[in-house]
Amino acid sequence: RTSYLPATYLNIGGTHLELGHIDQAKENYLQSLKWARDLEQPTSEGMALSGLGRYYLKVDSLDMALDHAQRSLEIHQDIKFSSGESEADLTLAEIYSIRGNHRQAIKYGEQAYQLGAEKNNNDVVMDAAKILSESYSQLGEYKKSLAHLKRYQALQDSLVGAEKIRDASKMAAEYEFQKEQERLALEQRRKDDLAQASYDR
């Protein structure tokens, strides 16, 4: 069904962007945007614009990144989609941080931080905290900078810890699977040996 196409292209675009396949990312984001508009899906349109904002940020086209992120933010604010709003805020904060406009970086960073915290989205909170720490430091507001730095480090440590737990669980599961396979193979060999002995008699 065509109703799924905006989200499908968006996800493919995001995967390509993470893998560094820049051209493919842009192509899929544009397809997502086209289908979102054709199907009149404002949420998908906002997310596609946000994806394009991240793409333009990746290729250092800051004016285009700013334009797309701002349009994404406006759509998500209109439809009250806070998850999309926090993503757009985060992109805008990063753009202004790169440009050295730390007041604007803080404005959007704080908005992203608050929305991320409300939705328990630790990835958004962590990224926002990093930008806020850097921007407050640049403005000489070291107490606020340190508070956000500690928050960033705590979340980073927890995510690393969670990854280690997942890796350990995966290794344990693989070990148990391997042991079970060996046990089954040994049991089968014993059965085969008994069958052969019985046949020889």
Secondary structure, DSSP 8 states (H G I E B T S, - for coil): -GGGHHHHHHHHHHHHHHHT-HHHHHHHHHHHHHHHHHTT-HHHHHHHHHHHHHHHHHTT-HHHHHHHHHHHHHHHHHHT-HHHHHHHHHHHHHHHHHHT-HHHHHHHHHHHHHHHHHTT-HHHHHHHHHHHHHHHHHTT-HHHHHHHHHHHHHHHHHHHHHHHHHHHHHHHHHHHHHHHHHHHHHHHHHHHHHHHHHHH-
